[in-house]
Amino acid sequence: MSINKHHSENTGSTGKVTEAKKPWSASKKFGFRVLFIFLLAMCIPFSGSWYKNVFTLNWLRPHYRDLYDIARFQPSFVSLFGGQRGGDIADAPGSGGERDGKKSKTLKTNQNNAEHSGRRANHDDSTSVDSMDKTLAKSSLTKKKDNTAQSEVFPPERHWLLDYIDWGIALLIGVIGGLIWTLVDRKSKSYDILYYWIRVIVRYRAGIGIIGFGFTKLFPTQMPYPSLGLLNTNFGDFTTQKIYWLSVGIVPWYQVFGGVVEIVAGALLFFRKTTTYGAILLAAALGDITFVNYAYDGGVHVYAFYFVFLSLFLIADDVPDLYNLLIREKYTVPHKIYPDFRKPWLKYTRVGLKALTFIIFFGVLTYTEVINFKYDPYKQPSTAGVKKLRGNYRVTEFKINGEVIPYNPLDSVRWQEATFENWTTLTFRVNKPVLIDPSNGGGSPMRDIQRTFEISGVAGGQRAYHYYADTVDNVLYLQDKNAVASRGGGRRVGRGNTDKKDEKAKKDKWISDAAWKHVGDENHMIDKRAWSARRDREFAVPARETKRNRMILKYETTDGSRVILSGVNEKKDSIYVVLDRYDRKYTLPKSTLVAGKYN
């Protein structure tokens, strides 16, 4: 049984209650059937991994990503048929923050330089501008000749509508289902109660989803404050996407404000009387984010517009009343039809489910987000780096195979400057183009080497190497964080996939067992309060071998003011580098909201 409620504009009290019997037209019923099935397809997860995460979640040792993955999903029908969804590089579970969507920024601007071996007999190619021009011209000819190889580096352009192919499939399912429903059900005169329930599903889907998104801004980890390496990068070397993310990251309190807006909008959607306010707030906030992501190629345009669409559906029912009240200035009484919840078991079930939602997504999620922000920020490494190495350095001396290479800003081998971050990353710049990692550095990696925000969207020869530090023998084991560049632009393998070569590859022993004992267990190098079942599970599985550039360097220093690095670089050449620390002044003030613990 349903109840038909007229809400008084002045008092908000419930007026006359009658049974809803007003019949719908045939076209309205068919449209609703299509819309009902379409919205179900948009709001219900069809991924087996989503349900596996829900039912295997360890509630005694949760990680923020466990709950975020419950809140964060969108239609992905293409993947059910073995395809790969592209276009949106938001922090989707298992995505690793990558995409095959819009026109990729993975550009190989100088193929000859990228293939340069580094074993230098002379330096004419880097010191002569004319020779560089010739190299670029030769590179252009190479691109024209080798279309097959370049197809991996320059992915074909996609029409923006292909980003919404899953939505089209959901609509097709809705139309087919609506036709079948029409043939089967010829007696129903209206679907008022089903309309109420689909609104409930959309309300909670949008509310839970945006709250999960909002907490990554409330505790600013989605768009981190730039690292020293990023602050030292030339502005022109950033992609438009990176400029947008950093522009928000440098004002963390604005990011916090954005999180408050999203969380408040989500909370308002959990209550019938405030649904309209929450939907309007959500449409405005996410509409702006959608537009900005299209303008800056930010990568979350599909997921942002997903919430805009859901909120517009919730607003649509109130548009006629709002028009009469605000535009025509007429006395307006909202008309709503609800199920009858007066039976005790229905009433308490409804209240219990709502309370459970608040406990999980305002209680547990808040706790895990605080832990994530303080000890394990998901877009920057969580392991503390070697303390006495931290800071900015000038490259005072540089040798390759015993040959001194003097400073020259055009040199394609010599390091120009170097930085040791607070965490386990060494960044340096050389005058040699690099394949750009087009992701936004998101995803859900537990291992520091897979957290790539500090290198994604960065060109101009900027390098970032993750290192394991053997502080007993003073040796750094470094790997290039830009796996896209290390593979030369080849296909990026997702977390759930494995190359056949990787399956057959023997376990890599580039770090000896004795050195590993000195390095320690990365899983437990962070604060104990951030240990979780998710980290244990991921570190229990051996890391999949990925082709990366590697260096093994011994470091010598007393107080960190001068550091001498010596060893083997990524080209197997002998390398000797003398670094002198300097205090670089930045116009940008230090952030008052600092993520991570690196004491």
C-alpha positions in Angstrom: 0.0 0.0 0.0 1.2 3.5 -0.8 0.4 6.8 0.9 -0.1 10.0 -1.0 1.4 13.0 0.9 0.8 16.7 0.4 3.5 18.7 2.2 2.4 22.1 3.4 4.7 24.9 2.2 4.4 26.8 5.5 4.5 24.1 8.1 5.9 21.1 6.4 3.3 18.9 8.0 1.6 16.0 6.4 -1.8 16.6 5.1 -4.5 14.3 3.7 -3.5 10.7 3.2 -5.2 8.8 0.3 -4.3 5.8 -1.8 -2.5 6.7 -5.0 -4.6 5.5 -8.0 -3.9 8.1 -10.7 -3.1 6.1 -13.9 -0.1 6.8 -16.1 -0.2 7.2 -19.9 1.3 4.3 -22.0 4.2 6.4 -23.1 5.0 7.4 -19.5 4.9 3.8 -18.4 7.2 2.7 -21.2 9.6 5.6 -20.5 9.7 4.7 -16.8 10.4 1.0 -17.6 13.4 1.9 -19.7 14.6 4.5 -17.2 14.2 2.1 -14.3 16.3 -0.6 -15.8 18.9 1.9 -17.1 19.3 3.4 -13.7 19.6 0.0 -12.1 22.4 -0.8 -14.6 24.1 2.4 -13.7 23.8 2.1 -9.9 24.4 -1.6 -9.3 28.0 -3.0 -9.5 28.4 -5.9 -12.0 32.1 -6.6 -11.2 32.9 -9.8 -9.3 35.9 -8.0 -7.7 33.5 -5.5 -6.1 31.6 -8.2 -4.3 34.8 -10.1 -3.4 36.1 -6.9 -1.7 32.8 -6.5 0.2 32.7 -10.0 1.5 36.4 -10.4 2.3 36.9 -7.0 3.9 38.6 -7.3 7.3 36.7 -5.0 9.5 39.2 -5.3 12.3 42.1 -4.1 10.2 40.5 -2.0 7.4 42.3 0.2 4.9 40.7 3.3 3.6 40.8 1.8 0.1 38.6 -1.1 1.2 35.7 1.3 1.8 36.6 3.6 -1.0 36.4 0.7 -3.5 32.9 0.0 -2.2 31.8 3.6 -2.8 33.7 4.1 -6.0 32.4 2.2 -9.0 30.7 3.0 -12.3 29.2 1.0 -15.2 31.8 -1.2 -16.9 30.0 -3.5 -19.2 32.8 -3.5 -21.8 35.1 -5.3 -19.4 32.5 -8.1 -18.9 33.0 -9.0 -22.5 36.8 -9.0 -22.4 37.2 -5.4 -23.5 39.0 -2.5 -21.8 37.2 0.6 -20.7 39.0 3.8 -21.6 38.5 7.5 -21.3 38.4 7.9 -17.5 41.6 7.7 -15.4 40.0 8.4 -12.1 41.2 6.4 -9.1 39.3 3.4 -10.2 40.0 0.1 -8.3 42.6 -1.8 -10.2 43.1 0.8 -12.8 46.5 1.8 -11.6 45.6 5.3 -12.7 46.0 4.6 -16.4 43.9 5.1 -19.5 43.5 4.4 -23.1 40.9 7.1 -23.5 41.1 10.5 -24.9 44.0 11.6 -27.0 47.0 10.4 -25.0 49.7 12.7 -23.8 52.2 9.8 -24.1 54.4 11.5 -26.6 57.8 10.5 -27.8 59.2 13.9 -28.8 62.7 12.7 -29.8 63.0 9.0 -30.6 66.7 9.1 -31.3 67.5 10.7 -28.0 65.2 8.4 -26.1 67.1 5.4 -27.5 70.5 7.0 -26.8 72.7 4.5 -25.1 74.6 6.8 -22.8 77.9 5.2 -23.6 79.5 8.4 -24.9 82.7 8.5 -27.0 82.1 12.2 -27.6 79.5 14.9 -26.7 79.0 16.7 -30.0 75.3 15.7 -30.2 74.5 17.5 -27.0 76.7 20.5 -27.2 75.8 21.6 -30.8 72.4 23.2 -31.4 72.8 22.4 -35.2 73.4 18.7 -34.4 70.3 18.7 -32.2 68.2 20.1 -35.1 69.6 17.4 -37.4 68.7 14.8 -34.8 65.1 16.1 -34.6 64.8 16.1 -38.4 66.1 12.5 -38.5 63.7 11.6 -35.8 60.8 12.9 -37.8 61.8 10.8 -40.8 62.0 7.8 -38.5 58.4 8.4 -37.3 57.1 8.5 -40.8 58.8 5.2 -41.8 57.9 3.2 -38.7 54.1 3.6 -38.4 53.8 0.2 -36.6 56.2 1.1 -33.8 54.7 4.6 -33.4 51.2 3.2 -33.0 52.3 2.0 -29.6 53.7 5.4 -28.7 50.9 7.5 -30.3 47.6 5.8 -29.6 44.8 6.6 -32.2 42.5 9.4 -31.3 39.2 8.5 -29.8 35.9 10.4 -30.1 34.8 11.7 -26.8 31.5 9.8 -27.1 33.4 6.5 -26.8 34.2 7.5 -23.2 30.5 6.8 -22.5 30.2 3.5 -24.3 29.2 1.8 -21.0 26.4 4.3 -20.6 25.2 3.4 -24.1 25.2 -0.3 -23.3 23.3 0.4 -20.1 20.7 2.4 -22.1 20.5 -0.4 -24.7 19.8 -2.9 -21.9 17.1 -0.5 -20.6 15.4 -0.3 -24.0 15.4 -4.1 -24.5 14.3 -4.7 -20.9 11.6 -2.0 -21.3 10.2 -3.7 -24.4 10.1 -7.1 -22.7 8.5 -5.5 -19.6 5.8 -3.9 -21.7 4.9 -7.2 -23.3 4.7 -9.0 -19.9 3.0 -6.3 -17.8 -0.1 -4.9 -19.4 -2.2 -4.5 -16.2 -0.2 -2.0 -14.1 -1.7 1.5 -14.2 1.2 3.3 -12.6 4.6 2.7 -11.0 4.6 5.2 -8.2 6.1 2.9 -5.6 8.8 1.6 -8.0 9.6 5.2 -8.8 10.1 5.9 -5.1 12.5 2.9 -4.8 14.5 3.8 -7.8 14.9 7.3 -6.3 16.1 5.6 -3.1 18.7 3.6 -5.0 20.0 6.6 -6.9 20.0 8.7 -3.7 22.2 6.2 -1.8 24.4 5.4 -4.8 25.1 9.1 -5.4 25.4 9.8 -1.7 27.8 7.0 -0.9 29.9 7.5 -4.0 30.4 11.3 -3.5 31.2 10.8 0.2 34.0 8.4 -0.7 35.3 11.0 -3.2 34.9 13.9 -0.8 37.0 12.4 2.0 40.0 12.2 -0.2 39.7 16.0 -0.4 38.7 16.7 3.2 41.9 15.0 4.1 43.8 16.3 1.1 45.4 13.3 -0.6 43.7 13.2 -3.9 45.7 16.2 -5.2 48.9 16.2 -3.1 51.0 19.2 -2.3 53.8 19.2 -4.9 57.0 17.4 -3.9 60.4 19.1 -4.2 61.0 17.4 -7.5 57.7 18.8 -8.9 58.6 22.3 -7.6 61.9 22.1 -9.4 60.3 21.1 -12.7 59.9 23.7 -15.4 56.2 24.8 -15.8 56.3 24.1 -19.5 57.1 20.5 -18.8 53.8 19.8 -17.2 50.8 18.4 -19.1 47.6 20.5 -18.8 46.2 17.7 -16.6 49.1 18.0 -14.2 48.8 21.8 -14.1 45.2 21.5 -13.0 45.9 18.9 -10.3 48.9 20.9 -8.9 46.9 24.1 -9.0 44.5 22.6 -6.5 47.2 20.8 -4.6 49.1 24.0 -3.7 46.0 25.3 -1.9 45.1 22.4 0.4 42.5 24.3 2.3 40.5 24.9 -0.9 40.7 21.2 -1.5 39.4 20.7 2.0 36.5 23.1 1.2 35.7 21.0 -1.9 35.6 17.9 0.2 33.2 19.5 2.7 30.9 20.5 -0.2 30.9 16.9 -1.6 30.4 15.3 1.8 27.5 17.6 2.8 25.9 17.0 -0.6 26.1 13.3 0.0 24.8 13.5 3.5 21.7 15.5 2.3 20.9 12.8 -0.2 20.3 10.3 2.6 17.1 12.1 3.7 14.0 12.5 1.7 13.3 16.0 2.9 16.8 17.3 2.0 17.3 15.3 -1.2 16.6 18.3 -3.5 19.1 20.5 -1.7 21.7 17.7 -1.8 21.1 17.0 -5.5 21.3 20.7 -6.5 24.6 21.1 -4.5 26.0 17.9 -6.1 25.0 18.9 -9.6 26.7 22.3 -9.2 29.9 21.0 -7.6 30.4 18.0 -10.0 29.3 20.0 -13.0 32.2 22.4 -12.4 34.6 19.4 -12.0 33.3 17.8 -15.2 33.9 21.0 -17.1 37.3 21.6 -15.7 38.4 18.0 -16.4 37.4 18.4 -20.1 39.2 21.7 -20.3 42.4 20.4 -18.7 42.1 16.8 -19.8 42.0 15.9 -16.1 40.8 12.3 -16.6 37.8 12.1 -14.3 35.3 13.6 -16.6 33.2 10.5 -17.0 33.0 9.7 -13.3 32.2 13.4 -12.4 29.4 13.6 -15.0 28.1 10.3 -13.6 27.2 12.1 -10.4 25.8 15.1 -12.4 23.5 12.8 -14.2 22.2 11.1 -11.1 21.6 14.4 -9.3 19.7 15.8 -12.3 17.4 12.8 -12.2 16.7 13.5 -8.5 16.1 17.2 -9.2 13.8 16.6 -12.2 10.8 15.6 -10.1 10.9 19.0 -8.3 11.5 21.2 -11.3 7.8 21.9 -12.0 7.2 22.9 -8.4 10.3 25.0 -8.2 9.3 26.8 -11.4 5.9 27.5 -10.1 7.2 28.8 -6.8 10.3 30.7 -7.9 9.5 31.9 -11.4 5.7 32.1 -11.5 5.6 33.0 -7.7 2.5 30.8 -7.1 1.5 29.0 -4.0 3.0 25.5 -4.4 2.3 22.3 -2.5 4.8 19.4 -3.2 3.1 16.1 -4.0 5.0 12.9 -3.1 4.0 9.3 -2.9 5.8 7.0 -0.4 5.4 3.4 0.7 3.7 2.8 4.0 6.4 2.4 6.6 4.1 2.4 9.6 4.6 -1.3 10.4 7.2 -1.6 13.1 9.5 -4.1 11.3 9.6 -1.8 8.2 10.2 1.3 10.3 13.1 -0.3 12.3 14.6 -2.0 9.3 14.7 1.4 7.4 16.2 3.2 10.4 18.7 0.4 11.0 20.0 0.3 7.4 20.4 4.1 7.4 22.3 4.0 10.7 24.6 1.3 9.3 25.3 3.5 6.3 26.3 6.4 8.5 28.4 4.2 10.8 30.4 2.8 7.8 30.8 5.9 5.6 31.0 8.6 8.3 32.5 6.5 11.1 34.8 3.8 9.8 35.7 5.7 6.6 36.6 8.8 8.5 38.9 6.9 10.7 40.7 5.1 7.8 41.0 8.4 5.9 42.7 10.1 8.9 45.1 7.2 9.1 45.7 7.3 5.4 46.5 11.0 5.5 48.8 10.9 8.5 50.8 7.7 7.7 50.1 6.3 4.3 48.9 8.9 1.7 48.0 6.9 -1.3 49.5 9.2 -4.0 52.9 9.6 -2.4 55.3 7.1 -1.0 54.8 6.3 2.6 58.3 4.9 3.5 60.7 7.5 5.0 63.8 8.1 3.0 67.4 8.3 4.3 67.3 11.3 6.5 70.8 12.7 5.9 70.3 12.6 2.1 67.1 14.7 2.0 67.2 18.0 0.1 68.1 19.7 -3.2 71.5 19.2 -4.7 73.7 20.8 -7.3 75.6 18.3 -9.5 79.2 19.4 -8.9 80.9 16.6 -10.7 79.7 13.9 -13.1 81.6 11.0 -14.6 80.6 8.2 -17.0 83.0 5.3 -17.3 85.7 7.4 -15.8 85.2 10.3 -18.2 84.4 13.7 -16.7 81.4 15.4 -18.3 81.4 19.1 -17.6 78.2 21.0 -17.0 76.3 21.9 -20.1 72.5 22.6 -20.1 72.2 20.9 -23.5 74.0 17.7 -22.5 71.8 14.6 -22.9 73.6 12.4 -20.3 74.8 14.6 -17.4 72.5 15.2 -14.5 71.5 18.8 -14.2 70.3 18.8 -10.6 69.1 16.2 -8.1 66.7 15.9 -5.2 66.2 13.4 -2.4 62.6 13.6 -1.2 61.5 13.0 2.4 60.4 9.6 1.2 62.2 7.0 -0.9 62.6 8.9 -4.2 65.5 10.4 -6.0 64.7 12.8 -8.8 67.0 14.4 -11.3 66.8 16.0 -14.7 68.7 15.4 -17.9 68.3 17.1 -21.3 66.8 14.1 -22.9 63.0 13.7 -23.7 61.1 11.1 -21.8 57.9 9.2 -22.5 55.2 10.8 -20.4 53.2 8.7 -18.0 49.7 10.0 -18.8 48.0 8.8 -15.6 47.0 11.0 -12.7 49.1 8.9 -10.3 46.1 7.4 -8.7 44.9 3.8 -8.2 45.4 1.8 -5.1 49.0 0.6 -5.0 50.5 -0.4 -1.6 54.1 -0.5 -2.9 55.9 2.9 -3.0 57.4 2.3 -6.5 53.9 2.1 -7.9 52.8 5.5 -6.5 53.6 7.7 -9.4 52.0 11.1 -8.9 55.5 12.8 -8.6 56.4 11.7 -12.2 53.0 11.3 -14.0 52.2 14.1 -16.4 55.8 15.4 -16.3 58.1 15.7 -19.4 61.3 17.6 -20.1 63.7 14.9 -19.0 62.6 14.8 -15.4 63.4 11.4 -13.8 62.1 9.9 -10.6 63.7 6.8 -9.1 62.3 4.8 -6.2 65.0 3.4 -4.0 65.5 0.7 -1.4 68.2 1.8 1.0 70.7 -0.6 2.5 71.8 1.7 5.4 74.4 -0.9 6.6 76.5 -1.0 3.4 75.3 2.5 2.3 73.9 1.2 -1.0 70.8 2.5 -2.9 68.9 0.1 -5.2 67.0 2.4 -7.6 64.3 1.7 -10.1 62.7 4.2 -12.5 59.1 5.0 -11.4 58.1 5.8 -15.0 57.5 2.3 -16.2 56.0 3.7 -19.4 59.3 5.2 -20.4 61.2 2.1 -19.3 59.1 -0.1 -21.6 59.6 2.4 -24.5 55.9 3.2 -24.7 54.6 -0.4 -24.9 51.3 -1.6 -23.5 50.8 -1.1 -19.9 49.7 -4.3 -18.1 46.9 -3.9 -15.6 47.0 -5.3 -12.1 44.9 -8.3 -13.0 46.9 -9.2 -16.1 50.3 -10.7 -16.6 52.5 -10.9 -19.7 53.5 -14.3 -20.8 57.1 -13.2 -20.6 56.6 -12.2 -17.0 55.1 -15.6 -16.2 58.1 -17.4 -17.6 60.7 -15.0 -16.2 62.8 -16.2 -13.3 62.8 -14.4 -10.1 65.0 -11.3 -10.3 67.9 -11.4 -8.0 69.2 -7.9 -8.6 69.1 -7.3 -4.8 70.8 -10.0 -2.9 69.2 -11.8 0.1 71.8 -10.2 2.4 70.9 -6.7 1.1 67.2 -7.4 1.6 67.9 -8.2 5.3 69.5 -4.8 5.6 66.7 -3.1 3.7 63.9 -4.6 5.8 60.2 -5.3 5.1 58.6 -2.5 3.2 55.2 -3.5 4.4 56.0 -2.7 8.0 58.2 0.4 7.4 55.3 2.7 8.1 53.6 3.6 11.4 51.9 0.5 13.0 48.6 2.4 13.1 48.5 2.2 9.3 49.1 -1.5 9.1 46.1 -3.2 7.5 44.9 -6.5 6.1 45.0 -5.1 2.6 48.7 -4.2 2.9 49.5 -7.6 4.2 47.6 -9.3 1.4 49.3 -7.3 -1.4 52.8 -7.6 0.1 52.3 -11.4 0.6 52.2 -11.8 -3.2 55.6 -11.3 -4.8 55.8 -8.1 -6.9 55.2 -8.8 -10.6 58.4 -8.2 -12.5 58.1 -5.1 -14.6 60.7 -3.9 -17.0 62.2 -0.8 -15.4 65.5 1.1 -15.7 67.7 0.3 -12.7 70.7 1.7 -10.9 72.8 0.5 -8.0 74.6 3.3 -6.3 76.8 3.4 -3.2 76.5 6.7 -1.3 79.1 8.4 0.9 78.4 11.4 3.1 79.0 12.7 6.6 76.2 15.2 7.2 74.5 15.3 3.8 76.0 18.6 2.8 78.0 16.7 0.2 77.0 13.3 -1.2 79.1 11.1 -3.5 77.2 8.5 -5.5 79.1 5.8 -7.4 78.0 2.6 -9.0 76.2 1.4 -12.2 73.5 3.4 -14.0 70.6 2.1 -16.1 72.8 1.5 -19.1 75.3 -0.6 -17.1 77.8 2.2 -17.3 80.1 3.1 -14.4 78.8 6.4 -12.9 80.3 8.8 -10.4 78.4 11.8 -9.1 79.2 14.5 -6.6 76.2 16.3 -5.1 76.4 19.5 -3.0 73.3 20.4 -1.1 71.9 23.9 -1.3 68.9 25.7 0.2 66.5 26.6 -2.6 64.0 29.3 -1.9 60.5 28.9 -3.2 57.9 31.6 -3.7 55.2 29.0 -2.7 54.9 28.8 1.1 55.1 25.4 2.8 51.8 23.6 3.3 50.1 23.8 6.7 48.5 20.4 5.9 51.3 17.9 5.5 50.4 14.3 4.6 52.6 11.4 5.6 55.0 10.7 8.5 58.7 10.7 7.6 60.4 11.4 10.9 
